Amino acid sequence: MPSHHHAWSADLIAPDDDFAGAPLLRKEFALDDGHGAVTSATLFVTAHGIVEPSINGVPVSDEVLTPGWSSYEWRLRYRTHDVTRLLSSGSSVLGLALGNGWFRGRLGWSGKGAFYGSELAALAELHVTFEDGHRQVVGTDSSWRSGPSATTANDLYDGQSIDARLESRAWTVPGAELTGWVGVHSVEHDPARLQPYAGPAVRRQEVLKPVRVWTSPAGATLVDFGQNLVGWLRFTVQGPAGTEIVVRHAEVLENDELGTRPLRSAAATDRFVLSGDQDSFEPTKTFHGFRYAEVTGWPGELAADSLEAVVVHSELRRTGTFECSDDLLNQLHRNVVWGLKGNFLDVPTDCPQRDERLGWTGDIAAFAPTAAYLYDVSGFLDDWLADVDAEQQHADGLVPFVVPDVLKYVDAPSSFPAPESTAIWSDAAAWVPWALWRAYGDRDALARHYPAMTAHARRVESLLSETDLWDTGFQFGDWLDPQAPPDDPIKAKADNGVVATACYHRTLRQVAAAAEVLGRPDDAGYFSALADRVRSAFRKHYVSDGRITSDCATVYALAIEFDLLEGQDRQDAGDRLAQLAQENGWRVSTGFAGTPFVTGALSSTGHLDAAYNLLLERQCPSWLYPVTMGATTVWERWDSMLPDGTINPGEMTSFNHYALGAVADWMHRTIGGIAPLEPGYSRVLVEARPGGGLTWARSGLDTPHGRVETSWTVDGDAFALEVTVPEGVSASVRLPGPDGDSAAEVGAGTHRYTATIAGGPEHG
């Protein structure tokens, strides 16, 4: 986290007229005379809403949607930009273009917006330093002016409307006569909220061209970008003045037309009115989750090179790769990567397209280990965890369903429970920091997140029954169990008390271990003892004769993976889990709770073949079924699209949710064979376990200490492995087959191994 906070002197200012929710703010200024050349100039900027700063009409940076979405009540982040190159001698214009963003736009499914305030406002300070040491400060204050832009409507869910006839660059030019411009007024705010970003900004990341443009049966012009992505369209066009081009976005087609029903009330529609000259459009005050676009009103013929899709997400560095001999698995892995990209847009969201896009805590609790392998998400999740901490501090340790918690402002449907800690979702306060600790080994980050970890653990302790079980109150439980009714995703087979108690045990072990790392022996002892009590209670009340209450895949997976069983009980649970998986024809029978852990529970109890059978199954519900249906991201439901190509009839479905993609963590560790033995991979476990008919796999991971790479092949019963270990790292290499128990400890360099595996590659 940046250590220094900027001490602000400027005012937070709002325009005297709202100008359709997209006002422009400007200040003309001259550089102070007689101090020599400018040696540096720094702009600090934030807003209520989103802000695009410019100097003399030149954008200050390539960032978009700044300052993103944080728990604005307590944290408003600002960006710092070096703008030395943009200042000109003589007069300059500092400009700020505002939009509704998350602050005032619609959020959630209530149809409402403006949860954080009714006025857009901006805060900016330009600090100029001259040769002789003189400093000049230009900040937002009552002398600024505000005026209209070419944007006539903007909302993250509903889209943006731009009228090119209203476009003018005059506002960026010193000395311009501006008609229709009015003043500004200052807005009260608490400067203590202002914090530098801990995480990365949102930027345009890549550009995709259409793979197909055609006319639908109903006569609509449709465009396919070949990939479900998040961002917007960008194009340059010329046509008669007043012509309106309308672009609607959707993730899928249904009956050969745009499938917009899953968007619910999100209009996801951009409108562009032409000026008559050549117009360039890019709607940077919204974003859409889409693969397909429907374009109406285009002058002349729309061709594949007429427009492009701009992919937008937080700036993240790719760290982990995986590929193998099975093309469907490779596509599944690509889908997981794209799901992360689409939903890591400032806040880790459940989905990026419908009227929701919220920071659901349960989704990232499940997905954090996968995310931390694929990308360096340390800064991104560190920033979000600061919001988790802020929310729980102001709710007596309660970690809400979503962070930032906008649901506290929404009249919940009567079916919705009163807010209380809930397993997996609230457990994000422990599971996410722990996943980051394992991936990056950053002790300072763990220390920052520790208060929220313990606050959550203590709150849930107060919710336990006299029996030491977490078996009362609302739980999402094994949400979206594929055997639950489509309109009632909460009706899972797994007993809620079993799920919640198991998850709480995992949290307690992580909190105790974190206390140990941070040198807090009293806490470590306390949470460890509590974990022991919860574990005994779980076994006493839920385990009997090798069966666990509610006898379904999820409860066995959690009991095994969260270390609630030992000896024969553990083996019996593994055997029963494999039996249930086989009886279900290797189709998935777990929801949010069980899915991240079911393959691991099988492979860690001697059922590697069963884990592969589950992973490689293609019938619905399975991980590969969506891939066979052409999916390019991970779906929210196993059957978001039915085999006949129609969309799931439930009220809630999305084609870009990363939660069920958490199986990629097992793929990285078990197929690729790369796992941390020590936090931050200072020691690495290399244990590739071939199966499922795979003949080769390759993985690589940029760890904090350098790149680890594995590559293996199977030919008949001959297994060959190559491992590359960076300087300063040691690896424990375990080989498959009868020699599997003998691990080799190796240091830096490239190492080669061979082993004989029984029976060669088979897939049952």
C-alpha positions in Angstrom: 0.0 0.0 0.0 1.3 3.5 -0.7 2.7 4.8 2.6 2.1 8.5 2.2 -1.3 10.2 2.1 -1.6 13.4 0.2 -2.7 16.3 2.5 -5.5 18.0 0.6 -6.3 21.7 0.5 -8.9 21.8 -2.3 -12.7 21.7 -2.0 -14.9 18.9 -3.3 -17.0 20.8 -5.9 -20.3 20.0 -7.6 -21.7 21.7 -10.7 -24.6 24.1 -10.2 -26.5 22.2 -13.0 -26.3 18.4 -13.3 -26.0 18.5 -17.1 -27.6 15.1 -17.7 -25.3 13.4 -15.3 -22.2 14.0 -17.4 -21.0 17.6 -16.5 -17.7 19.1 -17.5 -15.7 21.1 -15.0 -12.9 23.5 -16.0 -10.4 25.8 -14.5 -8.2 28.1 -16.6 -4.9 29.1 -15.1 -1.5 30.6 -16.0 1.8 29.3 -14.6 3.4 31.7 -12.1 6.0 33.9 -13.6 9.7 34.4 -12.8 10.5 31.0 -11.3 12.2 29.4 -14.2 11.1 26.2 -16.0 8.6 23.7 -14.5 10.5 20.8 -13.0 7.5 18.7 -12.1 3.8 18.7 -12.0 1.6 16.2 -10.2 -2.2 15.9 -10.4 -4.2 14.3 -7.5 -7.8 13.5 -8.5 -10.9 11.7 -7.3 -14.7 12.2 -7.6 -18.2 11.3 -6.4 -19.0 9.4 -9.6 -16.3 8.7 -12.2 -13.9 11.3 -13.5 -11.8 11.7 -16.7 -9.2 14.4 -16.1 -7.5 16.3 -19.0 -5.1 19.3 -19.4 -5.6 21.4 -22.5 -7.8 18.6 -23.9 -5.2 15.9 -23.6 -6.2 13.0 -21.3 -4.1 12.9 -18.2 -3.9 9.1 -18.3 -5.3 6.0 -20.1 -7.3 5.0 -17.0 -11.0 4.6 -17.1 -13.9 4.5 -14.6 -11.7 6.2 -11.9 -12.0 6.2 -8.9 -13.9 2.9 -9.2 -16.1 1.6 -6.5 -15.0 1.4 -2.8 -17.0 1.6 0.4 -17.4 5.4 -0.2 -18.8 6.0 3.3 -15.3 5.4 4.7 -12.9 5.1 1.7 -12.7 7.3 -1.4 -9.6 6.5 -3.4 -7.6 9.1 -5.4 -5.1 8.7 -8.3 -1.8 10.5 -8.6 -0.5 11.4 -12.1 2.7 13.0 -13.4 1.5 15.7 -15.8 4.7 17.6 -16.3 4.7 17.0 -20.1 1.1 18.4 -20.4 1.6 21.9 -19.1 2.2 24.7 -21.6 3.7 28.1 -21.0 1.0 30.7 -21.0 -2.5 29.6 -20.0 -3.8 26.1 -19.5 -7.1 24.5 -18.9 -7.5 21.7 -16.3 -10.7 19.8 -17.2 -12.7 17.1 -15.4 -15.4 15.2 -17.2 -17.8 13.4 -14.7 -20.2 10.5 -15.0 -22.5 8.6 -12.6 -20.4 5.5 -12.2 -21.1 3.5 -9.0 -21.6 6.5 -6.8 -24.9 7.6 -8.3 -25.7 5.0 -11.0 -28.0 2.1 -10.5 -26.7 -0.8 -8.3 -28.2 -4.2 -7.6 -31.6 -5.4 -8.8 -33.8 -2.9 -7.0 -34.0 -0.5 -10.0 -32.6 2.2 -7.7 -29.5 4.3 -7.7 -27.9 7.2 -6.0 -27.3 5.2 -2.8 -24.2 7.2 -1.8 -25.4 10.7 -2.7 -27.5 12.7 -5.1 -24.7 15.0 -6.5 -21.8 14.3 -8.7 -18.6 16.1 -7.5 -14.9 16.3 -8.1 -11.8 16.9 -6.1 -8.5 17.7 -7.8 -5.2 19.4 -7.0 -2.4 20.2 -9.4 1.0 20.8 -7.8 3.5 22.5 -10.0 7.2 22.8 -8.9 9.5 25.3 -10.6 13.3 25.5 -11.0 13.8 27.8 -8.1 11.7 25.5 -5.8 8.6 27.7 -6.0 5.3 25.7 -5.8 2.0 26.6 -7.4 -1.2 24.8 -6.5 -4.3 24.8 -8.7 -7.2 23.1 -6.9 -10.9 22.6 -7.2 -12.7 25.6 -5.6 -15.7 27.9 -6.1 -13.9 29.7 -9.0 -14.4 26.7 -11.4 -17.0 26.6 -14.1 -19.3 23.7 -15.2 -21.0 23.0 -18.5 -22.7 20.3 -20.7 -20.9 17.5 -22.5 -22.0 15.4 -25.5 -23.1 12.6 -23.2 -26.9 12.8 -22.7 -27.3 9.8 -20.5 -24.9 7.4 -18.7 -25.3 4.4 -16.4 -23.1 1.3 -15.8 -26.1 -1.0 -16.3 -28.1 0.8 -18.9 -25.4 2.2 -21.2 -24.4 5.6 -22.5 -25.9 8.0 -25.0 -23.6 10.4 -26.9 -24.8 13.1 -29.3 -21.9 14.1 -31.5 -23.7 17.3 -32.5 -23.1 18.5 -29.0 -19.4 17.7 -29.1 -17.1 20.8 -28.7 -13.4 21.1 -27.9 -13.8 24.7 -27.0 -14.0 23.9 -23.3 -10.4 22.7 -23.4 -9.1 25.9 -25.0 -7.9 28.9 -22.9 -9.9 32.0 -23.4 -12.9 30.3 -25.0 -16.3 31.9 -24.8 -18.6 29.2 -23.4 -22.3 29.6 -23.5 -24.6 27.7 -21.1 -21.8 27.3 -18.6 -22.6 27.9 -14.9 -20.8 27.9 -11.6 -20.0 25.3 -9.0 -20.5 24.9 -5.3 -18.5 23.1 -2.6 -19.8 19.9 -1.1 -19.2 18.9 2.5 -17.1 15.7 2.9 -14.7 14.0 5.4 -11.1 14.3 4.2 -10.2 11.4 6.4 -11.9 9.2 3.8 -9.4 10.0 1.1 -6.9 7.3 0.5 -4.5 6.5 -2.4 -5.3 3.4 -4.4 -3.8 0.2 -2.9 -4.8 -1.7 -6.1 -4.4 -1.1 -9.8 -6.5 1.2 -12.0 -9.0 0.0 -14.7 -7.7 0.3 -18.2 -8.4 -0.8 -21.8 -6.5 -4.1 -22.0 -7.0 -5.5 -25.6 -9.1 -5.1 -28.7 -11.2 -7.8 -30.4 -12.4 -7.6 -34.0 -15.8 -9.2 -35.0 -15.6 -12.7 -36.2 -19.0 -12.5 -37.9 -21.5 -9.9 -39.0 -24.9 -11.1 -40.3 -28.6 -10.5 -40.4 -30.9 -12.4 -38.0 -34.2 -14.0 -39.0 -36.0 -11.0 -37.5 -33.9 -8.7 -39.7 -31.5 -7.4 -37.0 -27.8 -6.8 -37.8 -25.8 -8.9 -35.3 -22.1 -8.9 -34.6 -20.2 -11.8 -32.9 -16.8 -11.0 -31.3 -16.1 -14.7 -30.7 -15.5 -14.2 -26.9 -17.7 -13.2 -24.0 -15.9 -10.1 -22.8 -16.4 -7.0 -20.7 -16.0 -3.5 -22.1 -17.6 -1.6 -24.9 -17.6 -1.0 -28.7 -15.4 1.7 -30.3 -15.9 3.0 -33.9 -15.5 5.8 -36.3 -18.4 6.5 -38.6 -19.8 9.1 -41.0 -23.5 9.6 -41.8 -26.3 12.1 -42.0 -26.5 14.5 -39.0 -29.1 13.3 -36.5 -28.8 9.6 -37.5 -29.0 7.5 -34.3 -27.0 4.3 -34.1 -28.3 2.0 -31.3 -26.1 -0.9 -29.9 -27.6 -3.5 -27.7 -25.3 -6.1 -26.0 -25.8 -9.7 -24.8 -23.8 -12.7 -23.9 -25.7 -15.3 -25.9 -28.1 -15.8 -28.8 -31.5 -17.5 -28.3 -33.5 -18.6 -31.3 -30.9 -16.8 -33.5 -31.7 -13.4 -31.9 -30.0 -11.4 -29.1 -30.6 -13.2 -25.8 -31.2 -10.3 -23.4 -33.6 -11.9 -20.8 -30.7 -12.8 -18.4 -29.8 -9.1 -18.2 -33.0 -8.5 -16.3 -33.6 -4.8 -16.1 -30.1 -3.7 -17.3 -30.7 -2.0 -20.7 -27.1 -2.5 -21.8 -27.8 -0.2 -24.7 -25.6 2.6 -26.1 -26.9 5.3 -28.4 -24.9 7.4 -30.7 -26.2 10.4 -32.7 -24.2 11.4 -35.7 -23.0 15.0 -36.4 -22.7 14.7 -40.2 -18.9 14.8 -40.1 -16.7 11.9 -39.2 -17.5 10.9 -35.6 -15.5 8.7 -33.3 -17.4 7.1 -30.4 -16.3 5.3 -27.3 -18.7 5.0 -24.3 -16.2 5.1 -21.4 -18.9 5.9 -18.8 -20.4 2.4 -18.9 -19.4 -1.2 -19.4 -21.1 -4.3 -20.8 -20.7 -8.0 -20.5 -21.3 -9.4 -24.0 -20.2 -11.5 -26.9 -22.8 -10.3 -29.3 -24.0 -6.9 -30.3 -27.1 -5.8 -32.2 -26.5 -2.7 -34.2 -29.4 -0.6 -35.7 -29.3 2.6 -37.6 -25.8 2.2 -39.1 -25.4 4.3 -42.2 -24.6 2.0 -45.1 -23.4 -1.5 -44.7 -21.9 -2.6 -41.4 -18.7 -4.6 -42.1 -16.4 -6.6 -39.8 -13.8 -3.8 -39.8 -16.4 -1.1 -39.0 -16.1 -1.5 -35.2 -14.1 -3.2 -32.5 -14.7 -4.4 -28.9 -12.4 -2.9 -26.2 -11.8 -5.2 -23.3 -11.7 -3.3 -20.0 -10.6 -4.6 -16.5 -8.2 -3.8 -13.7 -4.5 -3.8 -14.7 -3.2 -7.2 -13.7 0.0 -9.1 -14.6 -0.5 -12.6 -15.8 1.5 -15.0 -13.7 0.3 -18.6 -14.1 -0.2 -20.7 -17.2 -1.6 -24.2 -17.9 -2.2 -26.4 -20.9 -2.5 -30.1 -21.6 -3.3 -32.6 -24.2 -7.1 -32.3 -23.9 -8.5 -29.4 -26.0 -11.7 -29.1 -24.0 -9.8 -28.8 -20.7 -7.7 -26.1 -22.3 -10.8 -24.2 -23.4 -12.2 -24.6 -19.9 -9.0 -23.0 -18.5 -9.3 -20.2 -21.0 -12.9 -19.7 -19.9 -11.7 -19.4 -16.3 -9.1 -16.8 -17.3 -11.7 -14.7 -19.2 -14.2 -15.0 -16.3 -11.6 -13.5 -14.0 -10.8 -10.7 -16.5 -14.5 -9.8 -16.9 -15.2 -9.8 -13.2 -12.0 -8.1 -11.9 -13.1 -4.7 -12.9 -12.2 -2.7 -9.8 -14.3 -4.9 -7.6 -14.3 -8.8 -7.7 -17.9 -9.2 -8.9 -20.2 -12.2 -9.4 -21.1 -11.2 -12.9 -20.5 -8.2 -15.2 -23.6 -7.9 -17.3 -27.0 -7.9 -15.6 -28.5 -5.5 -13.0 -26.2 -6.8 -10.2 -22.4 -6.8 -10.7 -21.8 -6.8 -7.0 -18.8 -7.8 -4.9 -20.3 -11.1 -3.7 -18.0 -12.4 -0.9 -18.9 -16.1 -1.5 -17.7 -16.0 -5.1 -14.2 -14.7 -4.3 -13.9 -16.9 -1.2 -14.2 -19.8 -3.6 -12.1 -18.4 -6.4 -9.2 -16.6 -4.7 -6.6 -19.4 -4.9 -7.3 -19.8 -8.6 -7.1 -16.1 -9.2 -3.8 -15.8 -7.2 -2.2 -18.4 -9.5 -3.4 -16.9 -12.8 -2.6 -13.3 -12.1 -0.8 -11.2 -9.5 -4.0 -10.1 -7.7 -2.2 -9.0 -4.5 -2.9 -5.3 -4.9 -6.3 -5.8 -6.4 -7.6 -8.0 -3.6 -5.7 -6.0 -0.9 -7.7 -3.0 -1.9 -11.0 -4.9 -1.8 -10.1 -6.4 1.6 -9.8 -2.8 2.9 -13.5 -2.4 2.1 -14.3 -5.7 3.7 -12.5 -4.4 6.8 -14.3 -1.1 6.7 -17.7 -2.7 6.2 -17.3 -5.2 9.1 -15.9 -2.5 11.5 -19.1 -0.6 11.0 -21.3 -3.6 11.4 -19.9 -5.1 14.6 -17.8 -7.8 12.8 -20.5 -8.8 10.3 -19.0 -9.5 6.9 -21.9 -8.8 4.5 -23.0 -10.8 1.4 -21.5 -8.1 -0.9 -18.6 -5.7 -0.5 -19.0 -2.7 -1.0 -22.3 -3.4 0.9 -24.8 -1.5 -1.1 -27.5 -4.0 -0.1 -27.7 -2.3 3.3 -29.5 0.6 1.5 -31.9 -1.5 -0.4 -35.3 -2.6 0.8 -34.7 -6.3 0.7 -37.4 -8.7 -0.6 -39.3 -10.3 2.2 -37.7 -13.6 1.3 -34.3 -12.1 2.2 -32.9 -12.7 5.6 -31.9 -10.1 8.1 -28.1 -9.5 7.6 -26.0 -11.9 9.6 -22.7 -13.7 9.1 -23.1 -16.6 6.7 -20.7 -19.5 5.8 -18.4 -19.1 2.8 -19.7 -15.6 2.0 -18.6 -14.0 5.4 -15.7 -16.5 5.5 -14.1 -14.5 2.6 -12.7 -12.3 5.4 -10.4 -15.2 6.3 -10.2 -17.3 3.1 -9.1 -14.5 0.7 -6.3 -13.2 2.9 -5.1 -16.8 3.5 -5.1 -17.5 -0.2 -3.0 -14.4 -0.7 -0.6 -15.3 2.0 -0.1 -18.8 0.5 0.4 -17.3 -2.9 2.6 -14.3 -2.1 4.0 -14.7 1.4 3.4 -11.0 2.2 3.4 -10.8 6.0 2.5 -7.1 6.1 -0.6 -7.8 4.0 -1.6 -10.7 6.3 -1.2 -8.3 9.3 -3.4 -5.7 7.6 -6.2 -8.3 7.0 -5.8 -10.0 10.4 -8.3 -7.7 12.3 -11.1 -8.5 9.9 -10.2 -12.3 10.0 -10.5 -12.3 13.8 -13.5 -10.0 13.9 -15.4 -12.5 11.7 -14.2 -15.5 13.7 -15.4 -14.0 16.9 -18.7 -12.9 15.6 -19.5 -16.4 14.3 -18.4 -17.8 17.7 -21.3 -15.9 19.2 -23.7 -17.6 16.7 -22.8 -21.2 17.6 -25.4 -23.4 19.3 -24.7 -24.8 22.7 -23.5 -27.8 20.9 -20.6 -25.8 19.2 -22.2 -26.2 15.8 -23.1 -23.4 13.4 -26.5 -24.8 12.7 -28.9 -21.8 13.2 -29.7 -18.7 11.1 -29.8 -18.1 7.4 -27.3 -19.8 5.2 -26.8 -19.8 1.4 -25.2 -23.2 2.0 -24.4 -25.2 -1.1 -25.9 -22.5 -3.3 -26.9 -23.6 -6.8 -26.7 -27.3 -6.1 -27.5 -28.6 -9.6 -30.3 -30.8 -8.2 -32.0 -27.8 -6.5 -35.1 -26.5 -8.3 -34.2 -23.8 -11.0 -36.3 -21.2 -9.2 -35.1 -22.1 -5.7 -31.2 -22.3 -5.8 -31.0 -22.4 -2.0 -32.7 -25.9 -1.8 -29.5 -27.9 -1.7 -29.1 -31.5 -0.6 -26.3 -30.6 1.8 -27.3 -29.9 5.4 -26.7 -26.2 6.1 -25.3 -26.9 9.6 -22.8 -29.4 8.2 -21.7 -26.9 5.5 -21.4 -23.9 7.9 -19.7 -25.8 10.7 -17.2 -27.3 8.3 -16.4 -23.9 6.8 -16.1 -22.3 10.2 -13.6 -25.0 11.2 -11.5 -24.1 8.1 -11.7 -20.4 9.0 -10.6 -21.0 12.6 -7.6 -23.1 11.5 -6.6 -20.3 9.1 -7.0 -17.6 11.7 -5.0 -19.6 14.3 -2.3 -20.1 11.7 -2.2 -16.4 10.8 -1.9 -15.6 14.5 1.1 -17.9 14.7 2.7 -16.2 11.7 2.1 -12.8 13.1 3.6 -13.7 16.5 0.3 -13.6 18.5 0.5 -16.8 20.6 -2.6 -16.0 22.8 -4.8 -15.6 19.7 -3.3 -18.7 18.1 -4.0 -20.8 21.2 -7.5 -19.4 21.5 -8.6 -20.0 17.9 -6.9 -23.4 17.8 -8.7 -24.6 20.9 -12.0 -23.3 19.5 -11.3 -25.1 16.2 -10.7 -28.4 18.2 -14.1 -27.9 19.9 -15.9 -27.3 16.6 -14.2 -30.3 15.1 -15.2 -32.6 17.9 -18.8 -31.3 17.7 -18.9 -31.9 14.0 -17.8 -35.5 14.4 -20.1 -36.1 17.4 -23.2 -34.8 15.8 -22.7 -35.3 12.0 -20.5 -38.3 11.5 -21.7 -41.9 12.2 -20.7 -45.3 10.8 -18.8 -43.7 7.9 -21.7 -41.5 6.9 -22.1 -37.7 7.2 -25.5 -36.1 7.8 -27.3 -35.5 4.5 -25.0 -38.0 2.8 -24.2 -36.0 -0.4 -21.0 -35.1 -2.3 -20.6 -31.6 -0.8 -20.6 -32.7 2.9 -17.9 -35.3 2.2 -15.8 -33.0 0.1 -15.8 -30.3 2.8 -15.2 -32.7 5.7 -12.2 -34.2 3.9 -10.7 -31.0 2.6 -11.2 -29.0 5.8 -9.6 -31.6 7.9 -12.6 -32.6 10.0 -12.0 -36.4 9.8 -9.1 -38.8 10.5 -8.1 -42.4 10.0 -10.9 -44.7 8.9 -13.6 -41.9 8.9 -11.6 -40.0 6.4 -11.1 -43.0 4.1 -14.8 -43.9 4.4 -15.8 -40.4 3.4 -13.5 -40.5 0.4 -14.9 -43.9 -0.6 -18.4 -42.7 -0.2 -17.7 -39.6 -2.2 -16.3 -41.7 -5.0 -19.3 -44.0 -4.9 -21.7 -41.0 -5.0 -19.8 -39.5 -8.0 -19.9 -42.8 -9.9 -23.6 -43.4 -9.1 -24.3 -39.9 -10.5 -22.6 -40.9 -13.8 -19.6 -38.6 -13.0 -21.9 -35.6 -13.4 -21.4 -32.8 -10.9 -23.7 -32.8 -7.9 -22.2 -29.9 -5.9 -23.0 -26.1 -5.7 -20.9 -23.2 -4.6 -19.7 -24.8 -1.3 -18.6 -28.2 -2.6 -17.5 -27.5 -6.2 -14.1 -25.9 -5.4 -13.2 -28.9 -3.2 -14.7 -32.1 -4.6 -11.9 -33.0 -7.0 -9.3 -32.4 -4.3 -11.3 -34.5 -1.8 -11.3 -37.4 -4.2 -7.6 -37.2 -5.2 -6.4 -36.8 -1.6 -8.3 -40.0 -0.5 -6.9 -42.3 -3.3 -9.6 -41.7 -5.9 -7.6 -39.8 -8.5 -9.4 -41.6 -11.4 -12.8 -40.5 -10.0 -11.6 -36.9 -9.8 -10.5 -37.1 -13.5 -13.8 -38.7 -14.5 -15.7 -35.9 -12.8 -13.5 -33.2 -14.4 -13.7 -34.7 -17.9 -17.5 -35.6 -17.9 -19.3 -33.8 -20.8 -23.0 -34.4 -19.9 -24.8 -31.7 -18.0 -24.1 -30.8 -15.2 -20.3 -30.9 -15.7 -17.4 -28.5 -16.1 -17.0 -29.5 -19.8 -20.7 -29.4 -20.8 -20.7 -25.5 -21.2 -17.5 -25.9 -23.2 -19.2 -28.4 -25.6 -22.0 -25.7 -25.9 -19.5 -23.1 -27.1 -19.0 -21.3 -23.8 -16.0 -18.9 -23.7 -16.5 -18.0 -20.0 -17.6 -20.0 -16.9 -21.4 -20.0 -16.4 -23.3 -19.2 -13.2 -25.4 -22.3 -13.4 -24.2 -25.7 -14.7 -27.1 -25.4 -17.1 -27.3 -21.6 -17.8 -28.0 -22.8 -21.3 -30.0 -26.0 -21.8 -28.9 -28.6 -24.3 -31.5 -27.4 -26.9 -29.9 -24.0 -26.9 -32.5 -22.2 -24.9 -31.6 -20.1 -21.8 -32.2 -21.5 -18.3 -35.8 -20.5 -17.4 -34.8 -19.3 -13.9 -34.9 -15.6 -13.0 -31.2 -15.7 -12.4 -28.6 -16.8 -14.9 -25.3 -15.5 -16.2 -22.8 -16.7 -18.7 -19.9 -15.1 -16.9 -19.5 -16.1 -13.3 -16.1 -17.3 -12.1 -17.1 -19.3 -8.9 -17.5 -22.7 -10.5 -14.2 -22.2 -12.3 -12.5 -22.7 -8.9 -11.7 -26.2 -10.1 -8.8 -24.7 -12.0 -7.0 -24.6 -8.7 -7.0 -28.4 -8.6 -5.9 -28.4 -12.3 -2.9 -26.2 -11.4 -1.9 -28.3 -8.4 -2.7 -31.8 -9.6 -2.4 -31.9 -13.4 0.1 -29.1 -13.7 1.7 -30.1 -10.4 2.6 -26.7 -8.9 1.6 -25.9 -5.3 3.1 -23.8 -2.5 4.8 -25.8 0.3 5.7 -22.5 2.0 3.9 -19.2 1.6 5.0 -17.3 -1.5 6.4 -20.5 -3.0 9.8 -20.2 -1.3 9.3 -24.0 -1.2 7.3 -25.6 -4.0 5.5 -28.9 -4.1 5.8 -30.4 -7.6 3.4 -33.3 -7.7 1.9 -33.8 -11.2 -0.6 -36.7 -11.1 -1.4 -37.9 -14.6 -4.8 -39.5 -15.4 -7.9 -39.1 -17.5 -6.1 -40.2 -20.6 -4.0 -37.0 -20.7 -0.6 -37.6 -22.5 1.1 -34.3 -21.6 0.7 -31.1 -19.5 2.7 -27.9 -19.1 2.5 -25.3 -16.4 4.4 -22.2 -15.4 4.1 -19.8 -12.5 5.9 -16.5 -11.8 6.3 -16.7 -8.1 7.7 -13.9 -5.9 11.0 -15.6 -6.3 11.1 -16.3 -10.0 9.4 -18.7 -12.5 8.6 -22.3 -11.7 7.9 -24.5 -14.7 6.7 -28.1 -15.1 6.2 -30.2 -18.2 5.4 -33.9 -18.3 4.5 -36.6 -20.8 3.0 -40.1 -20.6 3.8 -42.7 -23.2 2.3 -46.1 -22.3 3.4 -46.6 -18.7 6.4 -44.3 -19.0 6.1 -41.0 -17.2 8.7 -38.2 -17.9 8.8 -34.9 -16.0 10.9 -31.8 -16.4 10.9 -29.2 -13.6 12.6 -25.8 -13.6 13.2 -24.1 -10.2 14.4 -20.5 -9.8 17.3 -19.3 -7.6 16.6 -19.3 -3.9 13.7 -21.7 -4.1 13.6 -25.4 -3.2 11.2 -27.9 -4.6 9.9 -31.2 -3.3 9.3 -33.4 -6.3 6.9 -36.4 -5.9 6.5 -38.8 -8.7 3.4 -40.8 -9.6 3.2 -44.6 -9.5 4.7 -47.0 -7.0 7.7 -44.7 -6.4 5.4 -41.8 -5.5 6.2 -41.6 -1.9 9.9 -40.9 -2.4 10.2 -37.2 -2.8 13.3 -35.6 -4.2 14.4 -32.2 -2.6 16.0 -30.1 -5.3 17.2 -26.5 -5.7 17.6 -24.1 -8.6 18.0 -25.4 -12.1 16.2 -27.8 -14.5 15.7 -31.3 -13.3 14.4 -34.4 -15.2 12.7 -37.5 -13.9 11.1 -40.7 -15.2 8.8 -43.1 -13.5 6.7 -46.1 -14.4 3.0 -45.7 -13.8 0.6 -48.7 -13.7 -1.6 -49.2 -16.8 -0.7 -46.1 -18.7 -3.3 -43.4 -19.5 -6.9 -44.5 -19.2 -10.1 -42.6 -18.8 -13.0 -44.6 -17.3 
